[in-house]
Amino acid sequence: MMKSRLVLATLLLCGTATGALAHSPWSGTMAPVAPTPQNTPLALPRAIPPIPAPTQAAYPGVIRYEVDASDVERKIVRVRQTIPVTAGDLTLLYPKFLPGNHAATGPIQLISGVTVTGAGQRIEWLRDTIDPYAFHVEVPAGVSEIVVEFQWLTQPDNSTWRVVMTPEMLNLQWEKALLYPAGYHSTGITFQPSIKLPTGWNYGVALDTDSFEGGVANFKPVDLYTLIDSPLFGGANFKRVDIDPDGSGVHLNIVGDKPDQINPTPTQIGYYENLITQADRLFGARPYDRYEFLVATTKHLGGIGLEHHRSSENSVPDDFFTNWGKSLGSIGLLPHEYVHTWNGKRQRPADELTANHNIPSQNTLLWVYEGQTEYWGDVLTSRSGLAPVADIITSFAEVAAFYDNQPGREWRPLQDTNNHNLLGYRTSNPYASWMRGTGDYYREALLIWLDADTLIREATNERKSLDDFAKGFFGGDNGSYAPRGYVFDDVVAALNAVHPYDWATFLRTRLDAAGPDAKAPLDGLARSGYRLTYTDTLTEAEKKIQTGWKTDFQYSLGFTLSATNRISGIRWGGLAFEADIGPGWEVIAINDLAANADRLREAVSANKDGSAPIKLLLKRGDAFRTVQFDYAGGLRYPRLERIEGTRDRLTEILSPRRR
């Protein structure tokens, strides 16, 4: 019998429980000794067995898994699982480390009504006291299967967890609504899933459908790994569009708030066909048998962009197709998530290739997983025609300026930001420029990969490029989607295979740099034929990309002004920071006139000769104060300027490949 973690409850009275209390040498009083797991009293009904570690053995039998997602008005997902069992201890796990989250984010707080029955009798479960994602069940003799039922109480708004159900659509992530047996690899547990949808709905998913009748879709059996990696988008307004120029293996599965929001034009479909073609030319092989883009055009479903091996979850504005090109971020979402099928899913950092979804993930190589995906996502956005080259160059200017003005590098290297999700999943703080965070292993790493690309191009007289790394490192095995783990040395070796160089030092210098002399990695811009400059007047095309230009005073006064005139994004060490302005202040007046962003821009511009200092009246709660800035640098918006007489490698990188 396994050793119990249960100890009979005892009353710890001074002098009656051996070792429970000890004399404190510094205070002369009795101080409690920290209990050990062996002497901790637990008021529980029975012993808690250890959680079994995953083994290579396959779980015997198939788990029948029925999801009822038809209650969209009350936003409740109901689950029934029929699990083959044998008598004895069984531990069921709720997935904790979710794909693409890089952190323990499984929302077990939303699981309710957990009930277990076997042979028609109720079986009481016991939650693990150390790991609350584990449920312990004692299966009685003679019971060969148990039925587990519960509800996932999805949320009505996006304040804590994102909205996944609306009256018009559903974003079902299976891992949010299942339990699985501990002690096995996720690839060794077989599920047979089905889902009930509202009447008249259709759906997109990378699973294989056995039947779809009466709103119930039955899918072919799959292992747990594949199930969790295959989310579903369903909706009352649904359209499936083939975008594979070479067959019928890639689709857009579009759901919308309204029927007129799911109709891409032939030109738009052509861009997505180009995306598939350009990705084929970049990577040389497809790591999937088919690929399903799941796209929600919506203002009600929670925002998402999440990669999977044979699909991706993408939410875009409700006018995405009817007001094309309004947001570069939305346009670039699908290319980014598509790149992840090569970088992050098939070719994956070894420390994220865990046995199951309750083994902790490590994130040491997110600057490859996310950073190089950010780079290739932008490159393919341009190469496919989804966005003009000039738009990507403008966005690179924003990235370069942000990191050229980031004080947080003084104490925190880029490598450490890979841990940011583990410290608190994408939490915000009032001084992001000092804290650094999630965006850095995306966007600063993008600059590192541009640096590497241009170095290879220059050193090889344009014969080689980072494209060759992409094909060599991520390509091969066409049609296979078995994950392949890699470590830092593998990245270095693949770069050396393209162009011999001290890549280990190149990367570690940029990843580990911290201190007052640490600089943003902007060498790739110069090698591309550009320099970072600032302008006080943006073109209309630049305003479309730098959407915050009306309220962005980051590189002048050191803050951003919200639509309600609230000061936010205070840059550490900037003018506002040095004027003792902290979070929560609202600008009431500018030079004795009612405040708004237009007036603040005018005031900053008017003081370029130093003759008209900028006076702000601020309010926070019941407190008022007046602050005067003598800043005379004018408005400062980033721009990449061509270096005369140099090769325009950036345009070459962003231009479509012909083969």
Buried (B, 14 or more C-beta within 10 A) or exposed (E): EEEEBBBEEEEEEEEEEEEBBEEEEEEEEEEEEEEEEEBEBBEBEEBBBBBBEBEEEEBEBBBBBBBBBBBBEEBBBBBBBBBBBEEEBBBBBBBBBBBBBBBBBBBBEBBEEBEBBBEEEEBEBBBBBEBEBBBBBBBBEEBEBBBBBBBBBBBEEEEEBBBBBBEBBBBBBBBBBBBBBBBBBBBBBBBBBBBBBBEEBBBBBBBEEEEBEEBBBBBEBBBBBBBBBBBBBBBBBBBEBBBBEEEEBBBBBBBBBEEEBBBBEEEBBBBBBBBBBBBBBBBBBBBBEBBBBBBBBBEBBBBBBBBBBBBBBBBBBBBBBBEBBBBBBBBBBBBBBBBBBBBBBBBBBBBBEBBBBBBEBBBBBBBBBBBBBBBBBBBBBBBBBBBBBBBBBBBBBBBBBBBBBBBBBBBBBBBBBBBBBBEEBEEEEEBBBBBBBBBBBBBBBBBBBBBBBBBBBBEEEEEBBBBBBBBBBBBBEEEEBEBBEBEBEBBBBBBBEBBEBEBBEBBBEBBEBBEEEBEBBBBBBBBBBBBBEBBBEBEEEBBBBBBBBBBBBBBBBBBBBBEEBBBBBBBBBBBBBEBEBEEBBBBBBBBEEEBBBEBBBBBBBBBBEEEBBBBBBBBBEEEEEEBEBEBBBBBBBBBBEBBEEEBBBBBBBBEBEEE
